Amino acid sequence: MVVDTPNRRVQGLGSITQAVNPPLDVATSLQGSYSQLPTLPPTPALLLVLLTGYPPIHWPHHAGLGPVILPNVDLRMSLIPSWQSGIASYRYRSGPDSDWQEVEAAPVKLVSPAVAS
């Protein structure tokens, strides 16, 4: 995830996976914004992150307009000000003709990228 603080924009890549039969693997390219939620003292203000995801598409640069792509993920996160943890609600579709599946109150935790040695 990349955060553009001056413009309060967020974008990144995501994947929703689960070992079920058939297996679930939803790849998505997320973009959206964040804002601060007011809270009463002494609780610090939370961050509200709203993102919409679209299936990744590899379209040639000079190929003209591409097809209309419908979103496959809607994500809402409430995070502590340090962006380290929080809670999320999201919905996803595993295909263009599938129904939305909803997940509420999923824990969020910052995962640092692996460092190559």
Phi, psi and omega in degrees: 000139177241132181247122176262092187295321180299325182257000181054041179251150180225139173210156180176186180245148180217165178213131176250117182231154176198140180274085176233173178246111001284154182298149180256130176210097182251110176269144183209148174252112189261144174209148181174211185216172175222157177211170180263132176267126178289142176225165178276140177300149008269007180289130178290154178297142178265160174260133175255119180249122180243118184229145173241135182246147178232146177301137178296137177228137180255092184255129180303143185302323184251030184267002180086197180291141179265185179287162174286126182245124180276149179297150177242353179214138167238125186231133175230122181237139169251117186240153172290159186303335180276358180067014186278329184199170179169208182221148183226151168234137180210163173224151184214159173236132181277352177197166185296334182255006182273159178283155176291136173250135185246141176232128181247149172054046176277135179291145178242135179217134177294129177245118180286143179293150178292140180259123179286140180248000000 
